[in-house]
Amino acid sequence: MPSAADNQALVAELARESLALGGGDEPERDCWRVVHRHVHGMLPSEYDIREVPEELFLAVLAASRAQL
């Protein structure tokens, strides 16, 4: 089981990736996309509706917004 520090580092890295992906214009979409890539190994296609862990998505979104 990952430690809290590992989780914080992961969330911070994914938040940075989301900002690099879209520049902060659509934070919800960009955060969902990087979490999707982390979980499923690829960015989602146009019609990809696979689930992502909501807790991780929300943590990345909050961290991304804090970096803006």
CHARMM-style PDB file with segment names, atoms N, HN, CA, C and O in Angstrom:
ATOM      1  N   MET     1       0.852  -1.194   0.000  1.00  0.00      PROA
ATOM      2  CA  MET     1       0.000   0.000   0.000  1.00  0.00      PROA
ATOM      3  C   MET     1       0.886   1.242   0.000  1.00  0.00      PROA
ATOM      4  O   MET     1       1.801   1.346   0.817  1.00  0.00      PROA
ATOM      5  N   PRO     2       0.625   2.193  -0.911  1.00  0.00      PROA
ATOM      6  CA  PRO     2       1.451   3.396  -0.991  1.00  0.00      PROA
ATOM      7  C   PRO     2       1.295   4.266   0.253  1.00  0.00      PROA
ATOM      8  O   PRO     2       0.229   4.320   0.866  1.00  0.00      PROA
ATOM      9  N   SER     3       2.366   4.934   0.604  1.00  0.00      PROA
ATOM     10  HN  SER     3       3.232   4.891   0.106  1.00  0.00      PROA
ATOM     11  CA  SER     3       2.325   5.821   1.761  1.00  0.00      PROA
ATOM     12  C   SER     3       1.643   7.126   1.389  1.00  0.00      PROA
ATOM     13  O   SER     3       1.420   7.405   0.210  1.00  0.00      PROA
ATOM     14  N   ALA     4       1.312   7.925   2.395  1.00  0.00      PROA
ATOM     15  HN  ALA     4       1.493   7.699   3.352  1.00  0.00      PROA
ATOM     16  CA  ALA     4       0.690   9.229   2.153  1.00  0.00      PROA
ATOM     17  C   ALA     4       1.620  10.121   1.341  1.00  0.00      PROA
ATOM     18  O   ALA     4       1.167  10.873   0.479  1.00  0.00      PROA
ATOM     19  N   ALA     5       2.918  10.038   1.614  1.00  0.00      PROA
ATOM     20  HN  ALA     5       3.286   9.427   2.314  1.00  0.00      PROA
ATOM     21  CA  ALA     5       3.883  10.848   0.857  1.00  0.00      PROA
ATOM     22  C   ALA     5       3.915  10.428  -0.607  1.00  0.00      PROA
ATOM     23  O   ALA     5       4.009  11.274  -1.496  1.00  0.00      PROA
ATOM     24  N   ASP     6       3.838   9.126  -0.861  1.00  0.00      PROA
ATOM     25  HN  ASP     6       3.762   8.438  -0.139  1.00  0.00      PROA
ATOM     26  CA  ASP     6       3.789   8.641  -2.240  1.00  0.00      PROA
ATOM     27  C   ASP     6       2.544   9.173  -2.942  1.00  0.00      PROA
ATOM     28  O   ASP     6       2.609   9.611  -4.090  1.00  0.00      PROA
ATOM     29  N   ASN     7       1.418   9.131  -2.250  1.00  0.00      PROA
ATOM     30  HN  ASN     7       1.364   8.775  -1.317  1.00  0.00      PROA
ATOM     31  CA  ASN     7       0.169   9.630  -2.830  1.00  0.00      PROA
ATOM     32  C   ASN     7       0.255  11.123  -3.109  1.00  0.00      PROA
ATOM     33  O   ASN     7      -0.205  11.586  -4.152  1.00  0.00      PROA
ATOM     34  N   GLN     8       0.842  11.881  -2.185  1.00  0.00      PROA
ATOM     35  HN  GLN     8       1.216  11.505  -1.337  1.00  0.00      PROA
ATOM     36  CA  GLN     8       0.987  13.323  -2.388  1.00  0.00      PROA
ATOM     37  C   GLN     8       1.885  13.609  -3.574  1.00  0.00      PROA
ATOM     38  O   GLN     8       1.605  14.516  -4.359  1.00  0.00      PROA
ATOM     39  N   ALA     9       2.957  12.850  -3.715  1.00  0.00      PROA
ATOM     40  HN  ALA     9       3.184  12.113  -3.078  1.00  0.00      PROA
ATOM     41  CA  ALA     9       3.863  13.039  -4.840  1.00  0.00      PROA
ATOM     42  C   ALA     9       3.156  12.700  -6.152  1.00  0.00      PROA
ATOM     43  O   ALA     9       3.320  13.408  -7.145  1.00  0.00      PROA
ATOM     44  N   LEU    10       2.379  11.632  -6.161  1.00  0.00      PROA
ATOM     45  HN  LEU    10       2.246  11.057  -5.354  1.00  0.00      PROA
ATOM     46  CA  LEU    10       1.630  11.252  -7.359  1.00  0.00      PROA
ATOM     47  C   LEU    10       0.625  12.333  -7.730  1.00  0.00      PROA
ATOM     48  O   LEU    10       0.538  12.725  -8.893  1.00  0.00      PROA
ATOM     49  N   VAL    11      -0.129  12.816  -6.757  1.00  0.00      PROA
ATOM     50  HN  VAL    11      -0.058  12.497  -5.812  1.00  0.00      PROA
ATOM     51  CA  VAL    11      -1.126  13.858  -7.015  1.00  0.00      PROA
ATOM     52  C   VAL    11      -0.456  15.116  -7.553  1.00  0.00      PROA
ATOM     53  O   VAL    11      -0.951  15.725  -8.502  1.00  0.00      PROA
ATOM     54  N   ALA    12       0.658  15.507  -6.958  1.00  0.00      PROA
ATOM     55  HN  ALA    12       1.060  15.013  -6.188  1.00  0.00      PROA
ATOM     56  CA  ALA    12       1.370  16.705  -7.421  1.00  0.00      PROA
ATOM     57  C   ALA    12       1.879  16.531  -8.843  1.00  0.00      PROA
ATOM     58  O   ALA    12       1.788  17.456  -9.651  1.00  0.00      PROA
ATOM     59  N   GLU    13       2.413  15.359  -9.158  1.00  0.00      PROA
ATOM     60  HN  GLU    13       2.487  14.608  -8.502  1.00  0.00      PROA
ATOM     61  CA  GLU    13       2.917  15.096 -10.510  1.00  0.00      PROA
ATOM     62  C   GLU    13       1.784  15.107 -11.527  1.00  0.00      PROA
ATOM     63  O   GLU    13       1.918  15.698 -12.598  1.00  0.00      PROA
ATOM     64  N   LEU    14       0.670  14.459 -11.200  1.00  0.00      PROA
ATOM     65  HN  LEU    14       0.561  13.979 -10.329  1.00  0.00      PROA
ATOM     66  CA  LEU    14      -0.462  14.442 -12.119  1.00  0.00      PROA
ATOM     67  C   LEU    14      -1.048  15.841 -12.298  1.00  0.00      PROA
ATOM     68  O   LEU    14      -1.499  16.185 -13.391  1.00  0.00      PROA
ATOM     69  N   ALA    15      -1.045  16.645 -11.248  1.00  0.00      PROA
ATOM     70  HN  ALA    15      -0.679  16.366 -10.360  1.00  0.00      PROA
ATOM     71  CA  ALA    15      -1.527  18.021 -11.361  1.00  0.00      PROA
ATOM     72  C   ALA    15      -0.636  18.820 -12.309  1.00  0.00      PROA
ATOM     73  O   ALA    15      -1.138  19.581 -13.136  1.00  0.00      PROA
ATOM     74  N   ARG    16       0.676  18.654 -12.195  1.00  0.00      PROA
ATOM     75  HN  ARG    16       1.084  18.036 -11.523  1.00  0.00      PROA
ATOM     76  CA  ARG    16       1.602  19.341 -13.111  1.00  0.00      PROA
ATOM     77  C   ARG    16       1.357  18.878 -14.555  1.00  0.00      PROA
ATOM     78  O   ARG    16       1.349  19.688 -15.481  1.00  0.00      PROA
ATOM     79  N   GLU    17       1.161  17.582 -14.730  1.00  0.00      PROA
ATOM     80  HN  GLU    17       1.168  16.923 -13.977  1.00  0.00      PROA
ATOM     81  CA  GLU    17       0.899  17.054 -16.068  1.00  0.00      PROA
ATOM     82  C   GLU    17      -0.398  17.621 -16.644  1.00  0.00      PROA
ATOM     83  O   GLU    17      -0.474  17.916 -17.837  1.00  0.00      PROA
ATOM     84  N   SER    18      -1.414  17.771 -15.800  1.00  0.00      PROA
ATOM     85  HN  SER    18      -1.353  17.531 -14.831  1.00  0.00      PROA
ATOM     86  CA  SER    18      -2.689  18.304 -16.298  1.00  0.00      PROA
ATOM     87  C   SER    18      -2.527  19.748 -16.756  1.00  0.00      PROA
ATOM     88  O   SER    18      -3.113  20.148 -17.762  1.00  0.00      PROA
ATOM     89  N   LEU    19      -1.748  20.522 -16.036  1.00  0.00      PROA
ATOM     90  HN  LEU    19      -1.272  20.196 -15.219  1.00  0.00      PROA
ATOM     91  CA  LEU    19      -1.511  21.915 -16.435  1.00  0.00      PROA
ATOM     92  C   LEU    19      -0.714  21.977 -17.728  1.00  0.00      PROA
ATOM     93  O   LEU    19      -0.971  22.832 -18.576  1.00  0.00      PROA
ATOM     94  N   ALA    20       0.245  21.085 -17.885  1.00  0.00      PROA
ATOM     95  HN  ALA    20       0.454  20.391 -17.197  1.00  0.00      PROA
ATOM     96  CA  ALA    20       1.041  21.052 -19.114  1.00  0.00      PROA
ATOM     97  C   ALA    20       0.189  20.591 -20.294  1.00  0.00      PROA
ATOM     98  O   ALA    20       0.413  21.008 -21.431  1.00  0.00      PROA
ATOM     99  N   LEU    21      -0.767  19.745 -20.022  1.00  0.00      PROA
ATOM    100  HN  LEU    21      -0.949  19.406 -19.099  1.00  0.00      PROA
ATOM    101  CA  LEU    21      -1.611  19.190 -21.077  1.00  0.00      PROA
ATOM    102  C   LEU    21      -2.514  20.253 -21.691  1.00  0.00      PROA
ATOM    103  O   LEU    21      -2.644  20.335 -22.912  1.00  0.00      PROA
ATOM    104  N   GLY    22      -3.132  21.060 -20.846  1.00  0.00      PROA
ATOM    105  HN  GLY    22      -3.026  20.993 -19.854  1.00  0.00      PROA
ATOM    106  CA  GLY    22      -4.110  22.006 -21.378  1.00  0.00      PROA
ATOM    107  C   GLY    22      -3.910  23.445 -20.962  1.00  0.00      PROA
ATOM    108  O   GLY    22      -4.690  24.312 -21.356  1.00  0.00      PROA
ATOM    109  N   GLY    23      -2.895  23.720 -20.182  1.00  0.00      PROA
ATOM    110  HN  GLY    23      -2.262  23.015 -19.862  1.00  0.00      PROA
ATOM    111  CA  GLY    23      -2.629  25.091 -19.780  1.00  0.00      PROA
ATOM    112  C   GLY    23      -3.596  25.668 -18.771  1.00  0.00      PROA
ATOM    113  O   GLY    23      -3.568  26.872 -18.516  1.00  0.00      PROA
ATOM    114  N   GLY    24      -4.452  24.840 -18.188  1.00  0.00      PROA
ATOM    115  HN  GLY    24      -4.474  23.862 -18.395  1.00  0.00      PROA
ATOM    116  CA  GLY    24      -5.380  25.319 -17.174  1.00  0.00      PROA
ATOM    117  C   GLY    24      -6.690  25.869 -17.708  1.00  0.00      PROA
ATOM    118  O   GLY    24      -7.507  26.373 -16.937  1.00  0.00      PROA
ATOM    119  N   ASP    25      -6.907  25.779 -19.030  1.00  0.00      PROA
ATOM    120  HN  ASP    25      -6.244  25.369 -19.656  1.00  0.00      PROA
ATOM    121  CA  ASP    25      -8.153  26.296 -19.607  1.00  0.00      PROA
ATOM    122  C   ASP    25      -9.368  25.459 -19.222  1.00  0.00      PROA
ATOM    123  O   ASP    25     -10.443  26.003 -18.968  1.00  0.00      PROA
ATOM    124  N   GLU    26      -9.203  24.143 -19.179  1.00  0.00      PROA
ATOM    125  HN  GLU    26      -8.330  23.701 -19.385  1.00  0.00      PROA
ATOM    126  CA  GLU    26     -10.289  23.221 -18.816  1.00  0.00      PROA
ATOM    127  C   GLU    26      -9.763  22.253 -17.754  1.00  0.00      PROA
ATOM    128  O   GLU    26      -9.468  21.099 -18.067  1.00  0.00      PROA
ATOM    129  N   PRO    27      -9.643  22.707 -16.507  1.00  0.00      PROA
ATOM    130  CA  PRO    27      -8.993  21.878 -15.486  1.00  0.00      PROA
ATOM    131  C   PRO    27      -9.669  20.532 -15.233  1.00  0.00      PROA
ATOM    132  O   PRO    27      -8.981  19.530 -15.040  1.00  0.00      PROA
ATOM    133  N   GLU    28     -11.002  20.488 -15.229  1.00  0.00      PROA
ATOM    134  HN  GLU    28     -11.562  21.302 -15.386  1.00  0.00      PROA
ATOM    135  CA  GLU    28     -11.682  19.223 -14.978  1.00  0.00      PROA
ATOM    136  C   GLU    28     -11.341  18.198 -16.062  1.00  0.00      PROA
ATOM    137  O   GLU    28     -11.028  17.046 -15.765  1.00  0.00      PROA
ATOM    138  N   ARG    29     -11.407  18.628 -17.305  1.00  0.00      PROA
ATOM    139  HN  ARG    29     -11.662  19.564 -17.546  1.00  0.00      PROA
ATOM    140  CA  ARG    29     -11.120  17.733 -18.432  1.00  0.00      PROA
ATOM    141  C   ARG    29      -9.660  17.277 -18.405  1.00  0.00      PROA
ATOM    142  O   ARG    29      -9.372  16.090 -18.559  1.00  0.00      PROA
ATOM    143  N   ASP    30      -8.751  18.217 -18.212  1.00  0.00      PROA
ATOM    144  HN  ASP    30      -8.985  19.181 -18.087  1.00  0.00      PROA
ATOM    145  CA  ASP    30      -7.330  17.878 -18.230  1.00  0.00      PROA
ATOM    146  C   ASP    30      -6.946  16.953 -17.080  1.00  0.00      PROA
ATOM    147  O   ASP    30      -6.145  16.036 -17.260  1.00  0.00      PROA
ATOM    148  N   CYS    31      -7.513  17.192 -15.901  1.00  0.00      PROA
ATOM    149  HN  CYS    31      -8.163  17.937 -15.754  1.00  0.00      PROA
ATOM    150  CA  CYS    31      -7.231  16.319 -14.758  1.00  0.00      PROA
ATOM    151  C   CYS    31      -7.788  14.923 -14.995  1.00  0.00      PROA
ATOM    152  O   CYS    31      -7.133  13.926 -14.691  1.00  0.00      PROA
ATOM    153  N   TRP    32      -8.997  14.853 -15.539  1.00  0.00      PROA
ATOM    154  HN  TRP    32      -9.530  15.663 -15.786  1.00  0.00      PROA
ATOM    155  CA  TRP    32      -9.580  13.547 -15.836  1.00  0.00      PROA
ATOM    156  C   TRP    32      -8.715  12.806 -16.846  1.00  0.00      PROA
ATOM    157  O   TRP    32      -8.510  11.599 -16.717  1.00  0.00      PROA
ATOM    158  N   ARG    33      -8.207  13.516 -17.849  1.00  0.00      PROA
ATOM    159  HN  ARG    33      -8.373  14.496 -17.953  1.00  0.00      PROA
ATOM    160  CA  ARG    33      -7.385  12.880 -18.881  1.00  0.00      PROA
ATOM    161  C   ARG    33      -6.080  12.327 -18.309  1.00  0.00      PROA
ATOM    162  O   ARG    33      -5.686  11.215 -18.660  1.00  0.00      PROA
ATOM    163  N   VAL    34      -5.394  13.082 -17.429  1.00  0.00      PROA
ATOM    164  HN  VAL    34      -5.715  13.985 -17.143  1.00  0.00      PROA
ATOM    165  CA  VAL    34      -4.128  12.570 -16.894  1.00  0.00      PROA
ATOM    166  C   VAL    34      -4.358  11.434 -15.900  1.00  0.00      PROA
ATOM    167  O   VAL    34      -3.548  10.511 -15.821  1.00  0.00      PROA
ATOM    168  N   VAL    35      -5.443  11.493 -15.149  1.00  0.00      PROA
ATOM    169  HN  VAL    35      -6.101  12.244 -15.214  1.00  0.00      PROA
ATOM    170  CA  VAL    35      -5.759  10.380 -14.246  1.00  0.00      PROA
ATOM    171  C   VAL    35      -6.112   9.145 -15.077  1.00  0.00      PROA
ATOM    172  O   VAL    35      -5.716   8.032 -14.732  1.00  0.00      PROA
ATOM    173  N   HSD    36      -6.843   9.334 -16.153  1.00  0.00      PROA
ATOM    174  HN  HSD    36      -7.165  10.239 -16.434  1.00  0.00      PROA
ATOM    175  CA  HSD    36      -7.169   8.232 -17.057  1.00  0.00      PROA
ATOM    176  C   HSD    36      -5.883   7.606 -17.600  1.00  0.00      PROA
ATOM    177  O   HSD    36      -5.750   6.383 -17.626  1.00  0.00      PROA
ATOM    178  N   ARG    37      -4.944   8.439 -18.030  1.00  0.00      PROA
ATOM    179  HN  ARG    37      -5.052   9.433 -18.009  1.00  0.00      PROA
ATOM    180  CA  ARG    37      -3.670   7.925 -18.555  1.00  0.00      PROA
ATOM    181  C   ARG    37      -2.906   7.167 -17.470  1.00  0.00      PROA
ATOM    182  O   ARG    37      -2.312   6.124 -17.743  1.00  0.00      PROA
ATOM    183  N   HSD    38      -2.921   7.686 -16.246  1.00  0.00      PROA
ATOM    184  HN  HSD    38      -3.403   8.534 -16.024  1.00  0.00      PROA
ATOM    185  CA  HSD    38      -2.232   7.010 -15.147  1.00  0.00      PROA
ATOM    186  C   HSD    38      -2.856   5.639 -14.869  1.00  0.00      PROA
ATOM    187  O   HSD    38      -2.137   4.659 -14.672  1.00  0.00      PROA
ATOM    188  N   VAL    39      -4.171   5.570 -14.853  1.00  0.00      PROA
ATOM    189  HN  VAL    39      -4.755   6.366 -15.013  1.00  0.00      PROA
ATOM    190  CA  VAL    39      -4.877   4.332 -14.495  1.00  0.00      PROA
ATOM    191  C   VAL    39      -4.890   3.331 -15.644  1.00  0.00      PROA
ATOM    192  O   VAL    39      -4.654   2.142 -15.428  1.00  0.00      PROA
ATOM    193  N   HSD    40      -5.165   3.796 -16.871  1.00  0.00      PROA
ATOM    194  HN  HSD    40      -5.357   4.762 -17.047  1.00  0.00      PROA
ATOM    195  CA  HSD    40      -5.376   2.902 -18.008  1.00  0.00      PROA
ATOM    196  C   HSD    40      -4.201   2.821 -18.969  1.00  0.00      PROA
ATOM    197  O   HSD    40      -4.216   2.011 -19.896  1.00  0.00      PROA
ATOM    198  N   GLY    41      -3.165   3.663 -18.760  1.00  0.00      PROA
ATOM    199  HN  GLY    41      -3.153   4.322 -18.007  1.00  0.00      PROA
ATOM    200  CA  GLY    41      -1.971   3.577 -19.579  1.00  0.00      PROA
ATOM    201  C   GLY    41      -2.012   4.354 -20.879  1.00  0.00      PROA
ATOM    202  O   GLY    41      -1.076   4.279 -21.675  1.00  0.00      PROA
ATOM    203  N   MET    42      -3.087   5.104 -21.107  1.00  0.00      PROA
ATOM    204  HN  MET    42      -3.847   5.165 -20.460  1.00  0.00      PROA
ATOM    205  CA  MET    42      -3.184   5.911 -22.330  1.00  0.00      PROA
ATOM    206  C   MET    42      -4.200   7.022 -22.115  1.00  0.00      PROA
ATOM    207  O   MET    42      -5.108   6.917 -21.290  1.00  0.00      PROA
ATOM    208  N   LEU    43      -4.016   8.087 -22.884  1.00  0.00      PROA
ATOM    209  HN  LEU    43      -3.279   8.172 -23.554  1.00  0.00      PROA
ATOM    210  CA  LEU    43      -5.026   9.140 -22.866  1.00  0.00      PROA
ATOM    211  C   LEU    43      -6.316   8.579 -23.446  1.00  0.00      PROA
ATOM    212  O   LEU    43      -6.275   7.686 -24.292  1.00  0.00      PROA
ATOM    213  N   PRO    44      -7.460   9.089 -23.003  1.00  0.00      PROA
ATOM    214  CA  PRO    44      -8.721   8.565 -23.509  1.00  0.00      PROA
ATOM    215  C   PRO    44      -8.947   8.956 -24.963  1.00  0.00      PROA
ATOM    216  O   PRO    44      -8.529  10.024 -25.409  1.00  0.00      PROA
ATOM    217  N   SER    45      -9.612   8.077 -25.683  1.00  0.00      PROA
ATOM    218  HN  SER    45      -9.952   7.209 -25.320  1.00  0.00      PROA
ATOM    219  CA  SER    45     -10.055   8.417 -27.034  1.00  0.00      PROA
ATOM    220  C   SER    45     -11.345   9.225 -26.898  1.00  0.00      PROA
ATOM    221  O   SER    45     -11.840   9.434 -25.790  1.00  0.00      PROA
ATOM    222  N   GLU    46     -11.868   9.665 -27.998  1.00  0.00      PROA
ATOM    223  HN  GLU    46     -11.466   9.495 -28.898  1.00  0.00      PROA
ATOM    224  CA  GLU    46     -13.051  10.534 -27.975  1.00  0.00      PROA
ATOM    225  C   GLU    46     -14.244   9.901 -27.264  1.00  0.00      PROA
ATOM    226  O   GLU    46     -14.999  10.598 -26.586  1.00  0.00      PROA
ATOM    227  N   TYR    47     -14.420   8.603 -27.410  1.00  0.00      PROA
ATOM    228  HN  TYR    47     -13.807   8.037 -27.961  1.00  0.00      PROA
ATOM    229  CA  TYR    47     -15.595   7.948 -26.838  1.00  0.00      PROA
ATOM    230  C   TYR    47     -15.259   7.029 -25.663  1.00  0.00      PROA
ATOM    231  O   TYR    47     -16.054   6.158 -25.310  1.00  0.00      PROA
ATOM    232  N   ASP    48     -14.104   7.216 -25.069  1.00  0.00      PROA
ATOM    233  HN  ASP    48     -13.459   7.924 -25.355  1.00  0.00      PROA
ATOM    234  CA  ASP    48     -13.659   6.375 -23.955  1.00  0.00      PROA
ATOM    235  C   ASP    48     -14.378   6.810 -22.679  1.00  0.00      PROA
ATOM    236  O   ASP    48     -14.248   7.956 -22.250  1.00  0.00      PROA
ATOM    237  N   ILE    49     -15.124   5.906 -22.084  1.00  0.00      PROA
ATOM    238  HN  ILE    49     -15.230   4.975 -22.433  1.00  0.00      PROA
ATOM    239  CA  ILE    49     -15.872   6.246 -20.881  1.00  0.00      PROA
ATOM    240  C   ILE    49     -15.453   5.386 -19.686  1.00  0.00      PROA
ATOM    241  O   ILE    49     -16.210   5.242 -18.726  1.00  0.00      PROA
ATOM    242  N   ARG    50     -14.256   4.819 -19.747  1.00  0.00      PROA
ATOM    243  HN  ARG    50     -13.641   4.936 -20.527  1.00  0.00      PROA
ATOM    244  CA  ARG    50     -13.802   4.007 -18.622  1.00  0.00      PROA
ATOM    245  C   ARG    50     -13.696   4.865 -17.369  1.00  0.00      PROA
ATOM    246  O   ARG    50     -13.361   6.048 -17.427  1.00  0.00      PROA
ATOM    247  N   GLU    51     -13.985   4.249 -16.257  1.00  0.00      PROA
ATOM    248  HN  GLU    51     -14.257   3.287 -16.210  1.00  0.00      PROA
ATOM    249  CA  GLU    51     -13.969   4.937 -14.971  1.00  0.00      PROA
ATOM    250  C   GLU    51     -12.539   5.248 -14.521  1.00  0.00      PROA
ATOM    251  O   GLU    51     -11.585   4.554 -14.872  1.00  0.00      PROA
ATOM    252  N   VAL    52     -12.431   6.309 -13.739  1.00  0.00      PROA
ATOM    253  HN  VAL    52     -13.206   6.873 -13.454  1.00  0.00      PROA
ATOM    254  CA  VAL    52     -11.190   6.623 -13.041  1.00  0.00      PROA
ATOM    255  C   VAL    52     -11.542   6.769 -11.562  1.00  0.00      PROA
ATOM    256  O   VAL    52     -12.684   7.090 -11.235  1.00  0.00      PROA
ATOM    257  N   PRO    53     -10.590   6.540 -10.666  1.00  0.00      PROA
ATOM    258  CA  PRO    53     -10.883   6.679  -9.233  1.00  0.00      PROA
ATOM    259  C   PRO    53     -11.258   8.132  -8.897  1.00  0.00      PROA
ATOM    260  O   PRO    53     -10.458   9.050  -9.082  1.00  0.00      PROA
ATOM    261  N   GLU    54     -12.461   8.315  -8.413  1.00  0.00      PROA
ATOM    262  HN  GLU    54     -13.110   7.569  -8.263  1.00  0.00      PROA
ATOM    263  CA  GLU    54     -12.959   9.669  -8.132  1.00  0.00      PROA
ATOM    264  C   GLU    54     -12.102  10.393  -7.100  1.00  0.00      PROA
ATOM    265  O   GLU    54     -11.844  11.589  -7.239  1.00  0.00      PROA
ATOM    266  N   GLU    55     -11.667   9.688  -6.081  1.00  0.00      PROA
ATOM    267  HN  GLU    55     -11.877   8.717  -5.969  1.00  0.00      PROA
ATOM    268  CA  GLU    55     -10.851  10.308  -5.034  1.00  0.00      PROA
ATOM    269  C   GLU    55      -9.545  10.858  -5.618  1.00  0.00      PROA
ATOM    270  O   GLU    55      -9.129  11.966  -5.279  1.00  0.00      PROA
ATOM    271  N   LEU    56      -8.908  10.085  -6.489  1.00  0.00      PROA
ATOM    272  HN  LEU    56      -9.247   9.185  -6.764  1.00  0.00      PROA
ATOM    273  CA  LEU    56      -7.672  10.541  -7.119  1.00  0.00      PROA
ATOM    274  C   LEU    56      -7.951  11.717  -8.043  1.00  0.00      PROA
ATOM    275  O   LEU    56      -7.210  12.700  -8.026  1.00  0.00      PROA
ATOM    276  N   PHE    57      -9.004  11.636  -8.847  1.00  0.00      PROA
ATOM    277  HN  PHE    57      -9.606  10.837  -8.861  1.00  0.00      PROA
ATOM    278  CA  PHE    57      -9.366  12.732  -9.734  1.00  0.00      PROA
ATOM    279  C   PHE    57      -9.587  14.023  -8.954  1.00  0.00      PROA
ATOM    280  O   PHE    57      -9.064  15.070  -9.335  1.00  0.00      PROA
ATOM    281  N   LEU    58     -10.352  13.962  -7.869  1.00  0.00      PROA
ATOM    282  HN  LEU    58     -10.776  13.112  -7.559  1.00  0.00      PROA
ATOM    283  CA  LEU    58     -10.641  15.160  -7.090  1.00  0.00      PROA
ATOM    284  C   LEU    58      -9.392  15.726  -6.425  1.00  0.00      PROA
ATOM    285  O   LEU    58      -9.242  16.943  -6.316  1.00  0.00      PROA
ATOM    286  N   ALA    59      -8.506  14.856  -5.984  1.00  0.00      PROA
ATOM    287  HN  ALA    59      -8.628  13.868  -6.073  1.00  0.00      PROA
ATOM    288  CA  ALA    59      -7.253  15.332  -5.377  1.00  0.00      PROA
ATOM    289  C   ALA    59      -6.373  16.019  -6.421  1.00  0.00      PROA
ATOM    290  O   ALA    59      -5.767  17.052  -6.138  1.00  0.00      PROA
ATOM    291  N   VAL    60      -6.302  15.455  -7.616  1.00  0.00      PROA
ATOM    292  HN  VAL    60      -6.794  14.616  -7.846  1.00  0.00      PROA
ATOM    293  CA  VAL    60      -5.516  16.061  -8.690  1.00  0.00      PROA
ATOM    294  C   VAL    60      -6.137  17.388  -9.100  1.00  0.00      PROA
ATOM    295  O   VAL    60      -5.416  18.359  -9.331  1.00  0.00      PROA
ATOM    296  N   LEU    61      -7.435  17.448  -9.193  1.00  0.00      PROA
ATOM    297  HN  LEU    61      -8.022  16.659  -9.006  1.00  0.00      PROA
ATOM    298  CA  LEU    61      -8.120  18.690  -9.554  1.00  0.00      PROA
ATOM    299  C   LEU    61      -7.842  19.785  -8.532  1.00  0.00      PROA
ATOM    300  O   LEU    61      -7.548  20.922  -8.901  1.00  0.00      PROA
ATOM    301  N   ALA    62      -7.934  19.445  -7.257  1.00  0.00      PROA
ATOM    302  HN  ALA    62      -8.172  18.521  -6.958  1.00  0.00      PROA
ATOM    303  CA  ALA    62      -7.659  20.435  -6.207  1.00  0.00      PROA
ATOM    304  C   ALA    62      -6.208  20.914  -6.269  1.00  0.00      PROA
ATOM    305  O   ALA    62      -5.939  22.108  -6.137  1.00  0.00      PROA
ATOM    306  N   ALA    63      -5.280  19.985  -6.470  1.00  0.00      PROA
ATOM    307  HN  ALA    63      -5.499  19.015  -6.578  1.00  0.00      PROA
ATOM    308  CA  ALA    63      -3.859  20.359  -6.559  1.00  0.00      PROA
ATOM    309  C   ALA    63      -3.594  21.202  -7.798  1.00  0.00      PROA
ATOM    310  O   ALA    63      -2.790  22.133  -7.755  1.00  0.00      PROA
ATOM    311  N   SER    64      -4.257  20.888  -8.886  1.00  0.00      PROA
ATOM    312  HN  SER    64      -4.911  20.131  -8.921  1.00  0.00      PROA
ATOM    313  CA  SER    64      -4.093  21.642 -10.123  1.00  0.00      PROA
ATOM    314  C   SER    64      -4.597  23.070  -9.945  1.00  0.00      PROA
ATOM    315  O   SER    64      -3.942  24.025 -10.362  1.00  0.00      PROA
ATOM    316  N   ARG    65      -5.742  23.206  -9.335  1.00  0.00      PROA
ATOM    317  HN  ARG    65      -6.274  22.430  -8.996  1.00  0.00      PROA
ATOM    318  CA  ARG    65      -6.305  24.543  -9.098  1.00  0.00      PROA
ATOM    319  C   ARG    65      -5.421  25.349  -8.148  1.00  0.00      PROA
ATOM    320  O   ARG    65      -5.308  26.566  -8.291  1.00  0.00      PROA
ATOM    321  N   ALA    66      -4.804  24.690  -7.195  1.00  0.00      PROA
ATOM    322  HN  ALA    66      -4.895  23.701  -7.079  1.00  0.00      PROA
ATOM    323  CA  ALA    66      -3.904  25.387  -6.261  1.00  0.00      PROA
ATOM    324  C   ALA    66      -2.654  25.901  -6.954  1.00  0.00      PROA
ATOM    325  O   ALA    66      -2.038  26.861  -6.493  1.00  0.00      PROA
ATOM    326  N   GLN    67      -2.275  25.267  -8.063  1.00  0.00      PROA
ATOM    327  HN  GLN    67      -2.775  24.487  -8.438  1.00  0.00      PROA
ATOM    328  CA  GLN    67      -1.070  25.680  -8.795  1.00  0.00      PROA
ATOM    329  C   GLN    67      -1.347  26.804  -9.791  1.00  0.00      PROA
ATOM    330  O   GLN    67      -0.411  27.406 -10.317  1.00  0.00      PROA
ATOM    331  N   LEU    68      -2.615  27.091 -10.053  1.00  0.00      PROA
ATOM    332  HN  LEU    68      -3.375  26.602  -9.625  1.00  0.00      PROA
ATOM    333  CA  LEU    68      -2.940  28.149 -11.021  1.00  0.00      PROA
ATOM    334  C   LEU    68      -2.663  29.517 -10.461  1.00  0.00      PROA
ATOM    335  OT1 LEU    68      -2.881  30.519 -11.142  1.00  0.00      PROA
TER     336      LEU     68
END
